Amino acid sequence: MDNEYAKHEKDYIRAYEEKGYVSHFRIESNKLVSNNNNYEYKPMDVHVVAEHRYEGMSNPSDMSILYVLETNKGEKGTFLLAYGPNADADAAEFFKNIPITNISDKANINK
């Protein structure tokens, strides 16, 4: 990746926050839960509008993916998910269950 945001996930998170993606989420009981207001979302309620994958600079097995999200209630935010050996199985399962029709690259700041 050779762009201004490629250094670290936090660079992307800051850039998306400047564009209004300010909510942060967690996974509980197979639902995406907003840390801001505790709204709960099922996979069908979530749209992935961009994603960015990373390998750790000092350890290539330290991998993560930043999901940029919009919900059916208009909430916009990000979710950082470790994958590979450090993966959160519940979170990975949630994102796997988001309908393919809800996945796009429309908000990708690299375009």
C-alpha positions as CSV (number, residue, x, y, z in Angstrom):
1,M,0.0,0.0,0.0
2,D,1.5,3.3,-0.9
3,N,-0.9,6.0,0.3
4,E,-0.9,8.5,3.1
5,Y,-3.0,6.2,5.4
6,A,-1.0,3.0,5.0
7,K,1.2,3.4,8.1
8,H,-1.2,2.1,10.7
9,E,-4.9,1.3,11.3
10,K,-5.2,4.3,13.5
11,D,-4.3,6.6,10.5
12,Y,-7.3,5.2,8.6
13,I,-9.6,5.4,11.7
14,R,-8.7,9.1,12.1
15,A,-9.3,9.8,8.4
16,Y,-12.7,8.1,8.5
17,E,-13.7,9.9,11.7
18,E,-13.0,13.1,9.9
19,K,-15.6,11.9,7.3
20,G,-18.2,11.2,10.0
21,Y,-17.5,7.5,10.8
22,V,-17.3,8.2,14.5
23,S,-19.1,5.3,16.1
24,H,-17.2,2.3,17.4
25,F,-18.7,-1.2,17.9
26,R,-18.3,-4.5,19.7
27,I,-19.7,-7.9,19.2
28,E,-22.1,-9.4,21.8
29,S,-24.5,-12.3,21.4
30,N,-24.0,-12.5,17.6
31,K,-24.9,-8.8,17.2
32,L,-22.9,-5.7,16.5
33,V,-23.4,-3.3,19.4
34,S,-22.7,0.5,19.2
35,N,-20.4,1.7,22.0
36,N,-22.1,5.1,21.6
37,N,-25.7,4.2,22.2
38,N,-25.9,0.4,22.7
39,Y,-28.0,-0.1,19.6
40,E,-27.8,-3.7,18.4
41,Y,-27.5,-4.7,14.8
42,K,-27.9,-8.0,13.1
43,P,-25.7,-8.8,10.0
44,M,-28.5,-7.8,7.6
45,D,-28.6,-4.3,9.3
46,V,-25.0,-3.5,8.6
47,H,-23.3,-2.3,5.4
48,V,-19.5,-2.6,4.9
49,V,-18.6,0.5,2.8
50,A,-14.8,0.0,2.9
51,E,-12.2,-2.3,4.4
52,H,-8.5,-2.2,4.8
53,R,-6.3,-5.1,5.7
54,Y,-3.0,-5.0,7.5
55,E,0.0,-7.2,8.4
56,G,2.0,-6.2,11.4
57,M,5.2,-4.3,10.6
58,S,7.2,-6.2,13.2
59,N,5.3,-9.5,13.1
60,P,3.5,-10.5,9.8
61,S,1.2,-12.9,11.8
62,D,-0.2,-9.8,13.5
63,M,-3.0,-9.2,11.0
64,S,-6.1,-7.1,11.2
65,I,-8.9,-5.7,9.0
66,L,-10.6,-2.3,9.5
67,Y,-14.2,-2.4,8.5
68,V,-15.9,0.9,7.7
69,L,-19.6,0.6,8.5
70,E,-23.0,2.1,8.0
71,T,-26.1,0.8,9.7
72,N,-29.7,0.7,8.9
73,K,-30.2,3.5,11.5
74,G,-27.7,5.7,9.8
75,E,-25.0,5.2,12.3
76,K,-21.5,5.3,10.8
77,G,-18.3,4.0,12.3
78,T,-15.5,1.5,12.3
79,F,-14.6,-1.9,13.6
80,L,-11.1,-3.2,13.9
81,L,-10.9,-7.0,13.7
82,A,-7.8,-9.2,14.3
83,Y,-7.6,-12.1,11.9
84,G,-5.3,-15.0,11.6
85,P,-4.0,-16.6,14.8
86,N,-5.4,-13.7,16.9
87,A,-8.8,-13.7,15.4
88,D,-12.0,-13.2,17.4
89,A,-14.2,-16.1,16.2
90,D,-17.5,-14.5,17.1
91,A,-16.6,-11.2,15.4
92,A,-15.3,-13.0,12.3
93,E,-18.5,-15.0,12.1
94,F,-20.6,-11.9,12.4
95,F,-18.8,-10.2,9.5
96,K,-19.0,-13.5,7.4
97,N,-22.8,-13.3,7.8
98,I,-23.2,-9.8,6.4
99,P,-25.1,-10.3,3.1
100,I,-22.9,-9.8,0.1
101,T,-25.3,-7.2,-1.2
102,N,-24.4,-5.1,1.9
103,I,-20.7,-5.0,1.0
104,S,-19.2,-2.3,-1.2
105,D,-16.2,0.0,-1.5
106,K,-18.2,3.2,-1.9
107,A,-16.7,5.0,1.0
108,N,-13.1,3.9,0.5
109,I,-10.9,7.0,1.0
110,N,-8.2,5.6,-1.3
111,K,-10.4,6.1,-4.4
